[in-house]
């Protein structure tokens, strides 16, 4: 592939198609190599090397093609992105294209020198995962002794370099009671945001599926999260938890409040499941998926330009048509703002348009969509 994508490869959608396909976020698994062994890992990542990972030239071409479609946030993730020797070259290249470059390291490999390189290469924010309020719990969850202390240390180095950071937390039955304390820790550390992730049982997460919270706990947790909005200076966002966007509207309406929805940035509150609508995932080998948890091949950027995949892939076009949602998701009056988790539906049924399996809400049978 050439280093710059010609205009003809932008993949503009044909007339009448592509509605609702504004590209907001791209999570790119820059490598599957990782220095940790987390119990919930989507990729079941471990020490590589892994064959077929995009090289530097292919990485630059991918960023060119993404920039031809729009100016989304690019999440450099993994595995552990800091294990790529060219990660800062990639970040700088994307930043020069006008893309908003952020990174999702586990924090343990960040040194003062690494933090300075992050800042110099245009990294605007990092996410650091804290899954327990105590060192013992977090280290067990992450599979490596010392992971908690190393992550906190890495956060302090990032702060010193002037880079914004957020705390990500994957919620399971085992840490559900620790979420308030993790939020307090995020506040003390000076985080810009706290993002919670509801476990999707893929990768190693399949082996702890018994630790996933049930629909009732799900609803209770998201209502608690809503209650924290006026109690914390942090931006709060629920990911892989589309029901939260229903709850936001239900609670605000019941309380006579008007919620101002932020539509841009990592903390944007737009709609629930963004898979294939405003977001996509690109694997370490260049396979495009609706999200990292929905293992459905929508195209291969080593064979097809990204713009053509994003605007024309049949899976993406189907996901953008909410009329094709099935079960109670299809008749729900909140389907346009929630949509149900397509990854959970796919994992439970093999059909990414099936109803969300962990939803306690019962829509009225013939209620029209909002």
N, C-alpha and C positions, 0 to 999 in steps of 0.2 A: 504494500500500500504506500502511496505517496505521503510525505509528511504533512501536506495540506489538502484538505478535502475540497474538490471543485464544487462550484455552485450547484451543479446538476446532481450532486449526491446528498443534498440537504434532505431529500425525502419528504417534500411538502405533501400533505395529505390531499387526496382528490376531493373535488367539490362534494360537500355534503357529509364528509367524514372528518374524523380527528377532533370532534367537539370535546372539550374538557381535557385536552391533552397538553396543557401548559406544563412544561418540564420544570419542576421546582427543586427536586433533590435527586442526586444520583449517588448511590453507595457503591463504591468500586473496591472489590476485594483485591487489593494490589498484590497480596501474597496469601497463601494458606499456611505458610510457615509461622510457627508461634513458639514462644518460650514458656507458655503456661499450658495447663490441661484442665480447663474449666468444665465443670460437670454439666453445664447447660449448652455448651458450644454448638451453634448451628452447623459449623463446618467440620466439627470433630477434629479441629486443627491440632497439629503437634509439630515437633521438629521435622523439617523437610530434609532435603529439598523436594519440591513438587514439580513434576514435569509439565511443560506447556505453558508456563506463566508468561504473560505478555512481557516482551523486552522493552527497553527504553524507547526505541523508535516506534514500536506499536503503541506504547503508552501515549506518546506525543500525538500520534495520529488519532487515537481515540479522543483525546482532549480537543483536538481541532474539530472533529466531527460533532462532538457535544456542543461546542461553542457555536457551530453553524446552526444548531437547532434552537439554542437559547442561552441564557446565562444562569444556570442553576447553581445551587450549592453542591460541591463535590466532596463527598465524605470519603477520605482515604482510609480504608479499613483493612481488615485481614480476617484471620490470623493477626499477626503483629506487623503493622506497616513499617515500623522502624527497623525491621530486619531486611528491608530492601536497601541495597547500597545506593540506589538512585532516587530514593524517595523525595529528597529535597530538590533534585533536578525536576522531578515530575511536578511537585508543588509549585515551584517557581514558574514553570512553563504554563501551568493552568492559571496562575495569578496574572501572568503577563497577557493572557487571553481575555482577562476580565471575569474569570470564573471565581466564585467565592470558595476558597480552599480551606477545608477543615480536616481534622484528623481524629481517628478513634484508636489511639494506642491504649495498652493496658496500664501504662504509667510506670511500669517497673524499669524500663530501659532509659528513662529520661534523666539526663545529666544536665548540668548548667550549659555545657557546650551544645548538647542536642537541643535544648530549649532555645538557645540563641540561633541555631540553624533553622529551627521551625519559624521563628519570627522573621528571619532574613528571607526565607523562601515564600513568605506570604500566608502562612497558616494563621487564620483569624481566630479559631477556637479549637480546643481539643475537648474530647469527652473522656472522662476517667470513670471506670466502673467501680462502684463501691456497693457490694451486695450484702454486707453485714455491718452492724454497728460496732462489732468487736473484731480485733485482729484474728482471734481463733476462728470465728465463723467465716470471715471473708477468706482467710487462707485455705480453709477446707473447701469452700465453694470454688475457689480458683485453682486448687490442686497443687499449690506451691507454698511452702512455708516462707514467710517474709513478704508475701505479695502485698499485704495491706500497708506495711511500713514503707515499702518501695513505692507504692502508688501515691501515698501521701507526700513522700519526699519529692516525687516527680511533679506533683501538683504545685508544690512550693517553688520549684525551679521554673515552671511555666509562668507562675504569677510574677516572679522576679524579672522574667523576660518580657512582661507586658502583654501576655497572651491570655485571652478570656478562656474560661473553662466551665464545663458543666459536669454534674455528677449523673451517671446513669445507674439505675438499679433494676435488676431482673427480680421480679416478685414470684416467690413460691410459697408453699405452706410453711416452709422452714424459717423463712425470714419475714413473714407477714407482720409479726408483732414488732419487728425492728425498724419498720419503715419510718415511723415518726422520729426515731433517734438518728436515722441516716439523713433525714431532711435537716435535722438540727446540726448534724456534722457538716453538711453542705453549706449551711448558713455560716458556721464558724470559719470554714475554710475560705469563704469569700467567693463561692461559686456564682455564676451568672444565672444558672438554671438547674433544676432537678427534673430529669426525665425518668419516668418509670416505664418498665417494659413488662408486659404480662407474658409469662413463659409460653412459647410455641414449641410443642414437642417434636423437634426435628434434630438431626445430628445426634450428639450425645444427650440432648434434651429428651430423646425418646426413652432413655433409661431412667429418667427421674420423672416420668409422666405422672407417677403416683403423688408427686409433690406439687403438681399444678393445683391452683386453687379452683374451687367449683364456682358455678354461676352465682350463687348467693354471696360467697366471699368476694367475688369479682365485683358485684354491684356495690357491696358495702365499702370495699376499698376505694372504688372510684368516687363514691359519694364523700368519703373522708378526704380524698385528694381535692375535690371541689371545695370543701370547707376550708382548706388551707390557703386558698387564693388570696384572701384578704388578711392573712396572718403572717405571710412571709414576703420578703422583698424579692425572692427568687421568681423567675419565670418557671411555671410548672407545665409540663406536657406529658401526656400519656401516649405511649407508642405500643403498637400491637394490642391496643385497647380501644377500638373504635366506639364502643358503647359510651365512652366518656363524652363524646361530642353530642350524643343524645342527652346525657345527664346534664351537661352544661345548659342546654336549652330548656329542659324540663324544670330544673331548679331555678333558673333565672326567671322563667315565666311565672312559676309559683310564687316567687319572692318579689315579683314586680320590678325586676332589675333589667337593665340593658347591658348586655355584654359586648364590648368592643373586641372584634376578632382581628388579631394580627395575621396578616396574610403573607408575609415574607419573613425569611430567616429560619433558623433552626428551631425557634420556639413558636413558629407560626401555628395558629389554631385555625384550620381551614375545614377539613372534614376528617372522618375517621380513617378508614382504610384507604391509603393512597396508592396501593399496589397497581401499577399499570396506568394510573390516571395522572398523578403529579410526580410519581416516584418510580424508579426502577433500580435494579441491582445488576451489577456486572461482575461475573465470577473472575477468578484468577486466570482463567484460560480464555476469557472474552465472551462467555455465554451470557446473554441478557435474560433476566428473569423479572417477573412482576415485583418480587421482593426477595430477600435472602432466604426466607423461610418457605417460599412457594417454589418448589423445584420443578418449574415448567420452563422448558427451553423455548424462548421467543425469537431467537436469532443468535448468530455468532458474528461478532464484529470483525473477526479475522477474515470473514467471507462476505459479509454484507455491511455496508456503511451504517453507522449508528442511527442516523436520521431516518433511513428507510425502515429500520427495525422499529424505532419509537413510533413512527407515524402510520405504519402499515401492518405490523404484526397482528394476525387474527386474534391472538389471545388478548392483546392490549385493546383492540377495538371492541371486543366482547366485554371486557372489564369496564369500559367506559359507557356501556349501555346498561344503566341500572334496571331497565325493563327486563333484562335477562337473569336477574337475581332470582333464586328459587326459594321455595319454602316461605317461612314467615319473613325472611329478609326481603323477598320480592313484593310482599304486600304491606311492608312496614311504612308508616308515615314518616319515619326518620331515615329511610334508606339513602336519601341523597346526602345526609350529613354523617351517617354512621357507615352503612354498607356492610357491616359485619366483617370479621377478619377472614379474608380469602385464604390465608395460609392454614388457619385452623380448619376451615371447611374442607380444604383440599386434603389435609392430613387425615381427617376423620372419615371422609367419604370418597376421595379420589376425584371429586368434582369441585373446582375452584369457584363455581357459581352457586354452590349449595348454601343452605342457611348456616349461619354461625352457630356452632354447637354449644358455646358457653354464653348464652344470653338468656337472662331471666325475663326480659320484657316481652309481653304478649300484645302485639298490635291488634287494633280492631280489624276485623276480617275484610271490610270493604273501604277502609279509610284511605282516602287519596293521598299520594305522596306530597310532602311539603315542597 
